[in-house]
Amino acid sequence: MEKLQEGQYTSKLYGLLAEHKYSEAKTQLEEFVTNHPHSRAALSLLGYTTYQMQDFTASTRCYEQLAKEYPNSFDYRIALAQSYFKNGLYAESLRVCSSLQQQAQQELSQVSGGASSSASSTTTSSSILARDEMTAQWIKVQQRVTKLVASIRYEQEDLVGMRTALETLSASSNQFNIANNNSSGTTTTGGGDDGTAGEGNGSGSGGADVDAAVAQGCAMCKEGKWEQAAQEFGDAMQATGTQPYLSYNIALCHYKIGAYA
């Protein structure tokens, strides 16, 4: 990532972010962006900062520009879809998600086609590893996008659409296991050093399974299926360990069914 400025300015800025002093960091970044409107690093950090401040209108502006100027970065496009979602712009978020899903499917088809054509020729272990890593990377993109689609459908009260997305996520998890087991490397597509507002948990198919269980539990709560919901949340907690939000969800389910002990 490019440096915003040499010397103490950059150090101070990252210090503010590390201490969660987002308001101060936002002020400095906005001033910098005013003078350098196409700075990738500044825009990315400003998008991250405003996202953390839950100023999703501001983060949307940053990620719209970044997605336009760097269309090959799926991190920026996912962050844009997330900002749209958080801002209640579901149609816009779904539009970005659809574009990402189509690209991921095209990339996976190309990788698969390349694997078939190379099967009859001499291939090196490094080329096979690179192919498997690319496959795992695009599957994880699919997973992140599909989780977001499921969340959007949930907010839209479209439980059928939500469960369709979760079924897709489950199939993607199985595909990820195959690709990742063939690769000795670790791929990462979550928000990283460039400050993107990635929400993926970076835990591969296990993370996808946990997210699916939580989503199913939430859907069952909407349907009044409190016992089944508690089971889903319990399964998620077994995989992740004690999490405050899962403990709250389980307690709510028990309260709803009158299990106060």
PyMOL commands that set and color helices and strands:
alter all, ss='L'
color gray80, all
select helices_A, chain A and resi 8-18+22-35+40-52+56-69+74-86+90-118+125-155+159-181+204-222+226-240+244-256
alter helices_A, ss='H'
color red, helices_A
deselect
rebuild
show_as cartoon
